[in-house]
Amino acid sequence: MNTQKIQPVLETLSDHLVDAATVKKVYGEPIVAQGKTIIPIARVALGFGGGFGERNGKRHKDRIKDENPSEPVGEGGGLGGGLLTKPIGVLEVTSDHTRFIPLSVTRYVVFGAALGLLMGRILSRMGKRSR
């Protein structure tokens, strides 16, 4: 396959994906209410790739010259891509200050699990004492 034909396709695909990979397109416009502006912050990752293969690395023109032109030939190709977005927080802007508010759920899950283990331990000891 001629790489000169594929390059414009990859460039067009790349341009479309880059245009789609913005925080505004994923999470919307900033919100303005009660004297505050809330701006969503996200981590955006974009990747794509492609490949092409021919049997024995021979090009079509070279296969015609082979001794056995009726031999089946194989070739194939493919393209793929992906877009990953992950919210990481919001930026709160007021007339007095600007602050970043992280959207980290992990610390709350760890805190909740630790609190649950502690409460379970306390309650189990209380149950043993009442017997």
C-alpha positions in Angstrom: 0.0 0.0 0.0 1.2 3.4 -0.8 2.0 5.4 2.3 1.3 8.7 0.4 -2.4 7.7 0.3 -2.6 6.9 4.0 -0.9 10.0 5.3 -3.7 12.4 4.4 -6.2 10.1 6.1 -4.1 9.9 9.3 -3.7 13.7 9.3 -7.5 14.2 8.9 -8.2 11.7 11.6 -5.7 13.3 13.9 -7.2 16.7 13.3 -10.7 15.5 14.1 -9.6 13.7 17.3 -7.6 16.7 18.6 -10.6 18.9 18.0 -12.8 16.4 20.0 -10.2 16.1 22.8 -10.9 19.3 24.7 -12.2 19.7 28.2 -15.0 22.0 27.0 -16.2 19.4 24.5 -16.1 16.6 27.1 -17.4 18.5 30.2 -19.1 21.6 28.8 -18.7 25.3 29.3 -17.7 26.8 32.7 -20.7 27.4 35.0 -21.3 30.9 36.4 -23.6 31.2 39.4 -23.7 33.3 42.6 -20.6 35.3 41.8 -18.5 32.2 41.2 -17.2 30.7 38.0 -16.6 26.9 38.1 -14.3 25.6 35.4 -14.0 21.8 34.9 -10.4 20.5 34.8 -9.7 17.1 33.1 -6.8 15.0 32.0 -7.3 14.2 28.4 -5.2 11.5 26.6 -5.4 10.8 22.9 -3.7 8.0 20.9 -3.9 6.3 17.6 -2.0 4.0 15.3 -2.1 1.9 12.3 -0.3 -0.8 10.4 -0.1 -2.6 7.1 1.4 -5.9 6.1 2.1 -7.8 3.0 2.9 -11.5 2.5 6.7 -12.0 2.7 7.2 -8.2 2.5 6.7 -8.3 -1.3 4.9 -5.5 -3.1 2.2 -6.3 -5.7 4.4 -5.3 -8.6 7.1 -7.7 -7.4 4.6 -10.6 -7.0 3.6 -10.4 -10.6 7.2 -11.1 -11.6 7.3 -14.2 -9.4 7.5 -17.7 -10.9 4.1 -18.7 -9.6 1.7 -15.7 -10.1 -1.3 -17.8 -9.2 -0.1 -18.3 -5.7 -2.5 -16.6 -3.2 -1.2 -13.4 -1.8 -2.1 -11.8 1.5 -2.1 -8.3 2.7 -4.0 -6.3 5.3 -4.0 -3.2 7.3 -5.8 -1.4 10.0 -6.2 1.8 12.0 -7.3 2.4 15.5 -7.5 5.2 18.0 -8.8 6.2 21.4 -9.7 9.1 23.6 -9.6 8.9 27.4 -10.8 11.7 29.7 -10.7 11.7 33.4 -12.1 14.5 35.6 -9.5 15.7 38.1 -11.1 18.7 39.7 -12.7 22.1 39.2 -11.3 25.6 39.4 -13.4 28.0 41.5 -13.0 31.6 40.5 -14.5 34.4 42.6 -13.8 38.1 42.9 -11.7 37.4 46.1 -9.8 34.2 45.2 -9.2 31.3 42.9 -8.8 27.8 44.1 -8.5 24.3 42.7 -10.8 21.7 44.2 -9.7 18.1 43.4 -12.2 15.4 42.6 -10.3 12.7 44.3 -12.6 9.9 45.4 -9.8 7.6 46.5 -9.0 9.3 49.8 -12.7 9.2 50.8 -12.9 5.5 50.0 -9.7 4.8 52.0 -11.0 6.9 54.9 -14.4 5.2 54.8 -12.8 1.7 54.8 -10.5 2.6 57.7 -13.4 4.1 59.7 -15.5 1.0 58.9 -12.8 -1.3 60.2 -12.3 0.8 63.3 -16.0 0.8 64.1 -16.3 -3.0 63.5 -13.5 -3.6 65.8 -15.0 -1.4 68.5 -18.4 -3.0 68.2 -16.9 -6.5 68.3 -15.1 -5.7 71.5 -18.2 -4.2 73.0 -20.1 -7.4 72.1 -17.5 -9.6 73.8 -17.6 -7.5 77.0 -21.4 -7.7 77.3 -21.3 -11.5 77.3 
